[in-house]
Amino acid sequence: MSDQAMTKPNANRCEVKVDGAWLVVSLIEAQGTYGTAEKRCPSCHGRVAVAGSYAAVVKRTLMHRRVHDGCPLISRGYCGTPSLHPEAVE
């Protein structure tokens, strides 16, 4: 896999599909402004959801809908070699 295919991991951002193009946005924007848009991991391109609370301290978490061992943003299951998600969204 080329270096361009895998972006530098950032657990505070995801990609949202707007008018047919993928935009990198913060998790807060993804959940608020782009709440109904399709979302994918910026690293492995797997489908994700944004979880979090609306408490005084805003905390958002990127959650893969289906975990795989090739995403560096999934620290517990990461195998050490980055790869696209088997069900990558393009």
N, CA, C and O atoms as CSV, one atom per row, in Angstrom:
chain,resi,resn,atom,element,x,y,z
A,1,MET,N,N,0.839,-1.175,0.000
A,1,MET,CA,C,0.000,0.000,0.000
A,1,MET,C,C,0.881,1.233,0.000
A,1,MET,O,O,1.872,1.284,0.728
A,2,SER,N,N,0.538,2.219,-0.798
A,2,SER,CA,C,1.351,3.421,-0.893
A,2,SER,C,C,1.126,4.310,0.318
A,2,SER,O,O,0.130,4.177,1.029
A,3,ASP,N,N,2.071,5.223,0.543
A,3,ASP,CA,C,1.944,6.156,1.650
A,3,ASP,C,C,0.751,7.076,1.447
A,3,ASP,O,O,0.147,7.522,2.423
A,4,GLN,N,N,0.399,7.371,0.190
A,4,GLN,CA,C,-0.716,8.251,-0.074
A,4,GLN,C,C,-2.045,7.596,0.266
A,4,GLN,O,O,-3.009,8.288,0.594
A,5,ALA,N,N,-2.110,6.283,0.191
A,5,ALA,CA,C,-3.367,5.591,0.458
A,5,ALA,C,C,-3.754,5.668,1.933
A,5,ALA,O,O,-4.942,5.704,2.254
A,6,MET,N,N,-2.793,5.692,2.814
A,6,MET,CA,C,-3.074,5.755,4.246
A,6,MET,C,C,-2.651,7.127,4.773
A,6,MET,O,O,-1.476,7.485,4.693
A,7,THR,N,N,-3.582,7.879,5.299
A,7,THR,CA,C,-3.263,9.183,5.843
A,7,THR,C,C,-2.735,9.038,7.261
A,7,THR,O,O,-2.901,7.998,7.900
A,8,LYS,N,N,-2.094,10.103,7.745
A,8,LYS,CA,C,-1.591,10.085,9.115
A,8,LYS,C,C,-2.776,9.991,10.074
A,8,LYS,O,O,-3.721,10.772,9.962
A,9,PRO,N,N,-2.737,9.048,11.012
A,9,PRO,CA,C,-3.867,8.848,11.913
A,9,PRO,C,C,-4.174,10.073,12.766
A,9,PRO,O,O,-3.271,10.697,13.325
A,10,ASN,N,N,-5.446,10.406,12.858
A,10,ASN,CA,C,-5.912,11.475,13.724
A,10,ASN,C,C,-7.280,11.057,14.238
A,10,ASN,O,O,-8.268,11.092,13.505
A,11,ALA,N,N,-7.329,10.665,15.497
A,11,ALA,CA,C,-8.566,10.151,16.085
A,11,ALA,C,C,-9.593,11.240,16.363
A,11,ALA,O,O,-10.704,10.936,16.798
A,12,ASN,N,N,-9.247,12.506,16.121
A,12,ASN,CA,C,-10.180,13.607,16.365
A,12,ASN,C,C,-10.838,14.108,15.093
A,12,ASN,O,O,-11.530,15.126,15.107
A,13,ARG,N,N,-10.624,13.395,13.989
A,13,ARG,CA,C,-11.195,13.790,12.708
A,13,ARG,C,C,-11.769,12.571,11.997
A,13,ARG,O,O,-11.387,11.434,12.273
A,14,CYS,N,N,-12.685,12.829,11.086
A,14,CYS,CA,C,-13.170,11.785,10.199
A,14,CYS,C,C,-13.482,12.429,8.863
A,14,CYS,O,O,-13.373,13.646,8.713
A,15,GLU,N,N,-13.869,11.618,7.897
A,15,GLU,CA,C,-14.247,12.142,6.596
A,15,GLU,C,C,-15.754,12.019,6.444
A,15,GLU,O,O,-16.348,11.016,6.837
A,16,VAL,N,N,-16.369,13.049,5.869
A,16,VAL,CA,C,-17.804,13.034,5.594
A,16,VAL,C,C,-18.009,13.260,4.105
A,16,VAL,O,O,-17.248,13.992,3.472
A,17,LYS,N,N,-19.039,12.630,3.547
A,17,LYS,CA,C,-19.316,12.770,2.124
A,17,LYS,C,C,-20.328,13.889,1.920
A,17,LYS,O,O,-21.462,13.818,2.394
A,18,VAL,N,N,-19.891,14.934,1.199
A,18,VAL,CA,C,-20.743,16.090,0.933
A,18,VAL,C,C,-20.714,16.358,-0.566
A,18,VAL,O,O,-19.651,16.606,-1.135
A,19,ASP,N,N,-21.867,16.309,-1.198
A,19,ASP,CA,C,-21.983,16.534,-2.651
A,19,ASP,C,C,-21.024,15.659,-3.445
A,19,ASP,O,O,-20.425,16.113,-4.420
A,20,GLY,N,N,-20.876,14.398,-3.027
A,20,GLY,CA,C,-20.055,13.436,-3.752
A,20,GLY,C,C,-18.565,13.487,-3.465
A,20,GLY,O,O,-17.803,12.706,-4.036
A,21,ALA,N,N,-18.132,14.391,-2.591
A,21,ALA,CA,C,-16.706,14.509,-2.266
A,21,ALA,C,C,-16.488,14.263,-0.773
A,21,ALA,O,O,-17.339,14.595,0.052
A,22,TRP,N,N,-15.337,13.677,-0.441
A,22,TRP,CA,C,-14.991,13.425,0.959
A,22,TRP,C,C,-14.262,14.626,1.538
A,22,TRP,O,O,-13.268,15.085,0.976
A,23,LEU,N,N,-14.759,15.138,2.668
A,23,LEU,CA,C,-14.147,16.255,3.372
A,23,LEU,C,C,-13.660,15.779,4.733
A,23,LEU,O,O,-14.346,15.004,5.399
A,24,VAL,N,N,-12.477,16.236,5.154
A,24,VAL,CA,C,-11.965,15.928,6.489
A,24,VAL,C,C,-12.480,16.994,7.443
A,24,VAL,O,O,-12.256,18.187,7.238
A,25,VAL,N,N,-13.173,16.553,8.490
A,25,VAL,CA,C,-13.757,17.481,9.462
A,25,VAL,C,C,-13.493,16.967,10.881
A,25,VAL,O,O,-13.146,15.803,11.081
A,26,SER,N,N,-13.664,17.852,11.850
A,26,SER,CA,C,-13.543,17.441,13.248
A,26,SER,C,C,-14.723,16.548,13.603
A,26,SER,O,O,-15.750,16.565,12.924
A,27,LEU,N,N,-14.573,15.772,14.666
A,27,LEU,CA,C,-15.669,14.904,15.101
A,27,LEU,C,C,-16.878,15.713,15.545
A,27,LEU,O,O,-18.015,15.270,15.384
A,28,ILE,N,N,-16.640,16.889,16.101
A,28,ILE,CA,C,-17.741,17.757,16.526
A,28,ILE,C,C,-18.537,18.215,15.302
A,28,ILE,O,O,-19.767,18.204,15.321
A,29,GLU,N,N,-17.831,18.621,14.233
A,29,GLU,CA,C,-18.505,19.009,12.990
A,29,GLU,C,C,-19.235,17.815,12.372
A,29,GLU,O,O,-20.358,17.947,11.884
A,30,ALA,N,N,-18.587,16.655,12.400
A,30,ALA,CA,C,-19.183,15.453,11.814
A,30,ALA,C,C,-20.498,15.115,12.488
A,30,ALA,O,O,-21.459,14.727,11.823
A,31,GLN,N,N,-20.548,15.259,13.803
A,31,GLN,CA,C,-21.761,14.910,14.538
A,31,GLN,C,C,-22.807,16.009,14.464
A,31,GLN,O,O,-24.004,15.726,14.470
A,32,GLY,N,N,-22.371,17.256,14.394
A,32,GLY,CA,C,-23.309,18.380,14.370
A,32,GLY,C,C,-23.694,18.795,12.965
A,32,GLY,O,O,-24.782,18.462,12.494
A,33,THR,N,N,-22.822,19.511,12.298
A,33,THR,CA,C,-23.087,20.056,10.971
A,33,THR,C,C,-23.397,18.975,9.940
A,33,THR,O,O,-24.276,19.150,9.095
A,34,TYR,N,N,-22.671,17.851,10.012
A,34,TYR,CA,C,-22.810,16.784,9.014
A,34,TYR,C,C,-23.403,15.510,9.622
A,34,TYR,O,O,-23.022,14.400,9.250
A,35,GLY,N,N,-24.331,15.680,10.552
A,35,GLY,CA,C,-24.897,14.556,11.286
A,35,GLY,C,C,-25.489,13.448,10.436
A,35,GLY,O,O,-25.405,12.277,10.804
A,36,THR,N,N,-26.085,13.798,9.308
A,36,THR,CA,C,-26.723,12.780,8.470
A,36,THR,C,C,-25.835,12.302,7.320
A,36,THR,O,O,-26.221,11.397,6.581
A,37,ALA,N,N,-24.662,12.893,7.164
A,37,ALA,CA,C,-23.763,12.519,6.062
A,37,ALA,C,C,-23.091,11.171,6.332
A,37,ALA,O,O,-22.903,10.772,7.481
A,38,GLU,N,N,-22.734,10.480,5.246
A,38,GLU,CA,C,-21.970,9.236,5.373
A,38,GLU,C,C,-20.589,9.576,5.919
A,38,GLU,O,O,-19.996,10.583,5.531
A,39,LYS,N,N,-20.079,8.745,6.816
A,39,LYS,CA,C,-18.792,9.003,7.461
A,39,LYS,C,C,-17.848,7.822,7.282
A,39,LYS,O,O,-18.275,6.668,7.280
A,40,ARG,N,N,-16.543,8.127,7.129
A,40,ARG,CA,C,-15.548,7.062,7.041
A,40,ARG,C,C,-14.284,7.471,7.786
A,40,ARG,O,O,-14.030,8.651,8.027
A,41,CYS,N,N,-13.507,6.462,8.139
A,41,CYS,CA,C,-12.237,6.667,8.833
A,41,CYS,C,C,-11.245,7.321,7.873
A,41,CYS,O,O,-11.124,6.888,6.727
A,42,PRO,N,N,-10.534,8.357,8.321
A,42,PRO,CA,C,-9.563,9.004,7.441
A,42,PRO,C,C,-8.342,8.134,7.160
A,42,PRO,O,O,-7.578,8.420,6.238
A,43,SER,N,N,-8.155,7.097,7.926
A,43,SER,CA,C,-6.986,6.244,7.757
A,43,SER,C,C,-7.273,5.006,6.918
A,43,SER,O,O,-6.568,4.743,5.943
A,44,CYS,N,N,-8.306,4.240,7.288
A,44,CYS,CA,C,-8.570,2.965,6.600
A,44,CYS,C,C,-9.779,3.009,5.666
A,44,CYS,O,O,-10.018,2.065,4.914
A,45,HIS,N,N,-10.544,4.105,5.714
A,45,HIS,CA,C,-11.734,4.317,4.887
A,45,HIS,C,C,-12.897,3.383,5.226
A,45,HIS,O,O,-13.812,3.210,4.421
A,46,GLY,N,N,-12.861,2.787,6.409
A,46,GLY,CA,C,-13.988,1.990,6.878
A,46,GLY,C,C,-15.102,2.890,7.386
A,46,GLY,O,O,-14.855,4.035,7.765
A,47,ARG,N,N,-16.329,2.376,7.395
A,47,ARG,CA,C,-17.467,3.151,7.911
A,47,ARG,C,C,-17.282,3.397,9.406
A,47,ARG,O,O,-16.858,2.514,10.152
A,48,VAL,N,N,-17.613,4.623,9.825
A,48,VAL,CA,C,-17.490,4.976,11.239
A,48,VAL,C,C,-18.742,5.694,11.709
A,48,VAL,O,O,-19.556,6.168,10.916
A,49,ALA,N,N,-18.863,5.754,13.008
A,49,ALA,CA,C,-19.881,6.561,13.674
A,49,ALA,C,C,-19.154,7.446,14.673
A,49,ALA,O,O,-18.046,7.129,15.106
A,50,VAL,N,N,-19.777,8.548,15.032
A,50,VAL,CA,C,-19.210,9.448,16.032
A,50,VAL,C,C,-20.055,9.331,17.280
A,50,VAL,O,O,-21.256,9.597,17.255
A,51,ALA,N,N,-19.430,8.935,18.366
A,51,ALA,CA,C,-20.122,8.809,19.639
A,51,ALA,C,C,-19.644,9.915,20.565
A,51,ALA,O,O,-18.527,10.414,20.428
A,52,GLY,N,N,-20.486,10.290,21.496
A,52,GLY,CA,C,-20.064,11.296,22.458
A,52,GLY,C,C,-21.232,11.841,23.233
A,52,GLY,O,O,-22.395,11.568,22.937
A,53,SER,N,N,-20.890,12.619,24.234
A,53,SER,CA,C,-21.911,13.168,25.115
A,53,SER,C,C,-22.115,14.646,24.834
A,53,SER,O,O,-21.296,15.297,24.184
A,54,TYR,N,N,-23.216,15.151,25.335
A,54,TYR,CA,C,-23.509,16.579,25.218
A,54,TYR,C,C,-23.314,17.269,26.568
A,54,TYR,O,O,-23.920,18.309,26.827
A,55,ALA,N,N,-22.476,16.698,27.421
A,55,ALA,CA,C,-22.201,17.273,28.746
A,55,ALA,C,C,-21.379,18.546,28.595
A,55,ALA,O,O,-21.027,18.935,27.482
A,56,ALA,N,N,-21.074,19.192,29.713
A,56,ALA,CA,C,-20.312,20.443,29.697
A,56,ALA,C,C,-18.967,20.263,28.989
A,56,ALA,O,O,-18.534,21.151,28.255
A,57,VAL,N,N,-18.315,19.139,29.199
A,57,VAL,CA,C,-17.048,18.846,28.525
A,57,VAL,C,C,-17.379,17.979,27.312
A,57,VAL,O,O,-17.791,16.826,27.446
A,58,VAL,N,N,-17.191,18.553,26.135
A,58,VAL,CA,C,-17.533,17.846,24.909
A,58,VAL,C,C,-16.437,16.839,24.569
A,58,VAL,O,O,-15.276,17.204,24.388
A,59,LYS,N,N,-16.821,15.579,24.486
A,59,LYS,CA,C,-15.869,14.518,24.141
A,59,LYS,C,C,-16.501,13.682,23.041
A,59,LYS,O,O,-17.598,13.149,23.211
A,60,ARG,N,N,-15.815,13.569,21.923
A,60,ARG,CA,C,-16.308,12.767,20.815
A,60,ARG,C,C,-15.312,11.640,20.546
A,60,ARG,O,O,-14.105,11.804,20.724
A,61,THR,N,N,-15.835,10.505,20.119
A,61,THR,CA,C,-15.002,9.335,19.844
A,61,THR,C,C,-15.362,8.778,18.481
A,61,THR,O,O,-16.536,8.662,18.128
A,62,LEU,N,N,-14.333,8.435,17.721
A,62,LEU,CA,C,-14.521,7.797,16.424
A,62,LEU,C,C,-14.659,6.301,16.647
A,62,LEU,O,O,-13.788,5.671,17.246
A,63,MET,N,N,-15.763,5.733,16.161
A,63,MET,CA,C,-16.001,4.299,16.355
A,63,MET,C,C,-16.203,3.629,15.006
A,63,MET,O,O,-17.091,4.004,14.241
A,64,HIS,N,N,-15.373,2.638,14.724
A,64,HIS,CA,C,-15.539,1.865,13.492
A,64,HIS,C,C,-16.776,0.989,13.611
A,64,HIS,O,O,-17.008,0.371,14.650
A,65,ARG,N,N,-17.565,0.936,12.552
A,65,ARG,CA,C,-18.759,0.079,12.569
A,65,ARG,C,C,-18.358,-1.387,12.518
A,65,ARG,O,O,-19.032,-2.242,13.093
A,66,ARG,N,N,-17.252,-1.678,11.824
A,66,ARG,CA,C,-16.703,-3.032,11.808
A,66,ARG,C,C,-15.191,-2.908,11.998
A,66,ARG,O,O,-14.502,-2.308,11.173
A,67,VAL,N,N,-14.691,-3.468,13.067
A,67,VAL,CA,C,-13.276,-3.382,13.404
A,67,VAL,C,C,-12.454,-4.267,12.470
A,67,VAL,O,O,-12.888,-5.347,12.068
A,68,HIS,N,N,-11.250,-3.782,12.133
A,68,HIS,CA,C,-10.293,-4.627,11.421
A,68,HIS,C,C,-8.904,-4.294,11.936
A,68,HIS,O,O,-8.681,-3.212,12.481
A,69,ASP,N,N,-7.970,-5.219,11.766
A,69,ASP,CA,C,-6.657,-5.069,12.414
A,69,ASP,C,C,-5.671,-4.193,11.649
A,69,ASP,O,O,-4.532,-4.043,12.091
A,70,GLY,N,N,-6.064,-3.609,10.520
A,70,GLY,CA,C,-5.152,-2.794,9.733
A,70,GLY,C,C,-5.295,-1.298,9.935
A,70,GLY,O,O,-4.677,-0.521,9.206
A,71,CYS,N,N,-6.093,-0.872,10.905
A,71,CYS,CA,C,-6.275,0.563,11.142
A,71,CYS,C,C,-5.515,1.008,12.391
A,71,CYS,O,O,-5.777,0.517,13.488
A,72,PRO,N,N,-4.570,1.941,12.223
A,72,PRO,CA,C,-3.808,2.427,13.374
A,72,PRO,C,C,-4.643,3.213,14.380
A,72,PRO,O,O,-4.179,3.474,15.490
A,73,LEU,N,N,-5.869,3.594,14.011
A,73,LEU,CA,C,-6.731,4.298,14.963
A,73,LEU,C,C,-7.457,3.347,15.906
A,73,LEU,O,O,-8.119,3.790,16.845
A,74,ILE,N,N,-7.338,2.057,15.667
A,74,ILE,CA,C,-7.926,1.060,16.567
A,74,ILE,C,C,-6.775,0.454,17.365
A,74,ILE,O,O,-6.261,-0.610,17.020
A,75,SER,N,N,-6.382,1.130,18.416
A,75,SER,CA,C,-5.162,0.759,19.137
A,75,SER,C,C,-5.202,-0.642,19.732
A,75,SER,O,O,-4.171,-1.314,19.772
A,76,ARG,N,N,-6.352,-1.099,20.192
A,76,ARG,CA,C,-6.416,-2.421,20.835
A,76,ARG,C,C,-6.228,-3.569,19.857
A,76,ARG,O,O,-5.725,-4.628,20.231
A,77,GLY,N,N,-6.630,-3.366,18.599
A,77,GLY,CA,C,-6.575,-4.472,17.662
A,77,GLY,C,C,-5.600,-4.290,16.513
A,77,GLY,O,O,-5.522,-5.139,15.625
A,78,TYR,N,N,-4.851,-3.184,16.522
A,78,TYR,CA,C,-3.971,-2.876,15.398
A,78,TYR,C,C,-2.822,-3.868,15.296
A,78,TYR,O,O,-2.126,-4.129,16.277
A,79,CYS,N,N,-2.626,-4.427,14.085
A,79,CYS,CA,C,-1.597,-5.441,13.878
A,79,CYS,C,C,-0.217,-4.854,13.618
A,79,CYS,O,O,0.773,-5.586,13.646
A,80,GLY,N,N,-0.127,-3.539,13.363
A,80,GLY,CA,C,1.159,-2.899,13.115
A,80,GLY,C,C,1.416,-2.595,11.653
A,80,GLY,O,O,2.366,-1.883,11.326
A,81,THR,N,N,0.582,-3.126,10.769
A,81,THR,CA,C,0.724,-2.863,9.340
A,81,THR,C,C,-0.570,-2.226,8.839
A,81,THR,O,O,-1.614,-2.878,8.835
A,82,PRO,N,N,-0.518,-0.942,8.409
A,82,PRO,CA,C,-1.737,-0.283,7.967
A,82,PRO,C,C,-2.271,-0.868,6.658
A,82,PRO,O,O,-1.506,-1.208,5.756
A,83,SER,N,N,-3.595,-0.976,6.573
A,83,SER,CA,C,-4.237,-1.430,5.346
A,83,SER,C,C,-5.632,-0.841,5.260
A,83,SER,O,O,-6.216,-0.448,6.270
A,84,LEU,N,N,-6.161,-0.783,4.048
A,84,LEU,CA,C,-7.528,-0.327,3.879
A,84,LEU,C,C,-8.490,-1.323,4.501
A,84,LEU,O,O,-8.213,-2.521,4.557
A,85,HIS,N,N,-9.608,-0.823,4.960
A,85,HIS,CA,C,-10.648,-1.661,5.535
A,85,HIS,C,C,-11.166,-2.624,4.470
A,85,HIS,O,O,-11.280,-2.235,3.307
A,86,PRO,N,N,-11.485,-3.878,4.833
A,86,PRO,CA,C,-12.004,-4.829,3.848
A,86,PRO,C,C,-13.325,-4.362,3.220
A,86,PRO,O,O,-13.664,-4.786,2.115
A,87,GLU,N,N,-14.061,-3.508,3.904
A,87,GLU,CA,C,-15.294,-2.940,3.373
A,87,GLU,C,C,-15.145,-1.417,3.227
A,87,GLU,O,O,-16.040,-0.658,3.597
A,88,ALA,N,N,-14.006,-0.989,2.684
A,88,ALA,CA,C,-13.702,0.440,2.535
A,88,ALA,C,C,-14.774,1.148,1.732
A,88,ALA,O,O,-15.305,0.604,0.765
A,89,VAL,N,N,-15.088,2.372,2.144
A,89,VAL,CA,C,-16.077,3.196,1.459
A,89,VAL,C,C,-15.323,4.135,0.522
A,89,VAL,O,O,-14.448,4.883,0.959
A,90,GLU,N,N,-15.657,4.095,-0.748
A,90,GLU,CA,C,-14.952,4.956,-1.720
A,90,GLU,C,C,-15.802,6.037,-2.284
A,90,GLU,O,O,-15.334,6.825,-3.106
